[in-house]
């Protein structure tokens, strides 16, 4: 019987961890195929400045955090975190409606830039 209680506690703990992870992800937008310089130590700062400037220019919610995960991909996805999912949704709609075409249209190979 103790084993069953322990398994239930572990399952409950895993469920809480998964729910917390989902809540955190619900506040993030992901921009794919945006130019990246993985070797540039200032890339996160460059990305943050760019997203803050664009959000202000297009009157969209300001992100609270902007970063890229370390990975082997030549173009790492850009993660943009907001204080709530409503602001994330507003940013995604605004990005796809205005920013994507106005700001990234002329970049070579970036006709596929997308935010999800």
C-alpha positions as CSV (number, residue, x, y, z in Angstrom):
1,X,0.0,0.0,0.0
2,X,2.9,2.4,0.7
3,X,4.2,1.8,-2.7
4,X,0.9,2.9,-4.2
5,X,0.8,6.1,-2.1
6,X,4.4,6.8,-3.2
7,X,3.5,6.3,-6.9
8,X,0.5,8.5,-6.5
9,X,2.6,11.3,-4.9
10,X,5.1,11.0,-7.7
11,X,2.4,11.1,-10.3
12,X,0.8,14.2,-8.6
13,X,4.2,15.8,-8.5
14,X,4.8,15.1,-12.2
15,X,1.4,16.5,-13.0
16,X,2.0,19.7,-11.1
17,X,5.4,20.1,-12.8
18,X,3.8,19.6,-16.2
19,X,1.0,22.0,-15.4
20,X,3.5,24.7,-14.3
21,X,5.5,24.1,-17.5
22,X,2.4,24.5,-19.6
23,X,1.4,27.7,-17.8
24,X,4.9,29.2,-18.4
25,X,4.8,28.2,-22.1
26,X,1.3,29.7,-22.5
27,X,2.9,33.1,-22.0
28,X,5.6,32.7,-24.7
29,X,5.6,33.4,-28.4
30,X,8.1,31.7,-30.6
31,X,9.5,33.4,-33.7
32,X,11.0,31.0,-36.2
33,X,13.5,31.6,-39.0
34,X,14.6,35.0,-37.7
35,X,18.3,35.8,-38.5
36,X,20.6,34.6,-35.8
37,X,24.3,34.8,-35.0
38,X,24.9,32.0,-32.5
39,X,28.6,33.0,-32.1
40,X,27.7,36.6,-31.1
41,X,27.7,36.9,-27.3
42,X,25.4,39.9,-27.7
43,X,22.7,38.1,-29.7
44,X,20.2,38.0,-26.8
45,X,20.7,41.7,-26.2
46,X,20.3,42.4,-29.9
47,X,17.1,40.3,-30.1
48,X,15.7,41.9,-26.9
49,X,16.3,45.4,-28.2
50,X,14.7,44.5,-31.6
51,X,11.6,43.0,-30.1
52,X,11.1,45.9,-27.6
53,X,11.5,48.4,-30.4
54,X,9.1,46.6,-32.7
55,X,6.5,46.1,-29.9
56,X,6.7,49.9,-29.0
57,X,6.5,50.9,-32.7
58,X,3.4,48.8,-33.4
59,X,1.8,49.5,-30.1
60,X,2.0,45.9,-29.0
61,X,2.5,44.5,-25.5
62,X,6.2,44.6,-24.4
63,X,7.9,41.3,-23.7
64,X,9.4,40.6,-20.2
65,X,12.0,38.3,-21.6
66,X,13.6,37.5,-25.0
67,X,16.0,34.6,-25.5
68,X,17.2,31.8,-27.8
69,X,18.0,28.3,-26.6
70,X,21.4,27.0,-27.2
71,X,21.2,24.3,-29.9
72,X,23.0,23.1,-33.1
73,X,20.5,24.8,-35.4
74,X,21.9,27.6,-37.5
75,X,18.8,29.6,-36.9
76,X,17.6,29.1,-33.3
77,X,14.0,29.9,-32.5
78,X,13.5,33.2,-30.7
79,X,11.4,32.8,-27.5
80,X,9.5,35.9,-26.4
81,X,7.9,35.8,-22.9
82,X,5.0,38.0,-21.7
83,X,3.4,38.5,-18.3
84,X,0.2,36.8,-19.4
85,X,-1.2,34.8,-22.3
86,X,-3.5,37.6,-23.4
87,X,-0.5,39.9,-24.1
88,X,1.2,37.0,-25.9
89,X,-1.9,36.5,-28.1
90,X,-2.0,40.2,-28.9
91,X,1.7,40.2,-29.8
92,X,1.3,37.2,-32.1
93,X,-1.7,38.7,-33.9
94,X,0.1,42.1,-34.3
95,X,3.4,40.4,-35.4
96,X,1.7,38.3,-38.1
97,X,-0.5,41.2,-39.2
98,X,2.0,44.1,-39.3
99,X,5.5,43.4,-38.2
100,X,6.2,40.3,-40.3
101,X,5.5,41.9,-43.7
102,X,6.6,45.5,-42.8
103,X,9.9,44.6,-41.0
104,X,11.1,41.3,-42.4
105,X,9.8,41.3,-46.0
106,X,13.1,42.5,-47.5
107,X,15.4,40.2,-45.6
108,X,16.8,37.5,-47.9
109,X,15.1,34.1,-47.3
110,X,12.9,35.5,-44.6
111,X,9.6,35.3,-46.3
112,X,8.9,32.4,-44.0
113,X,9.5,34.2,-40.7
114,X,6.6,33.2,-38.5
115,X,5.5,33.7,-34.9
116,X,3.6,31.0,-33.1
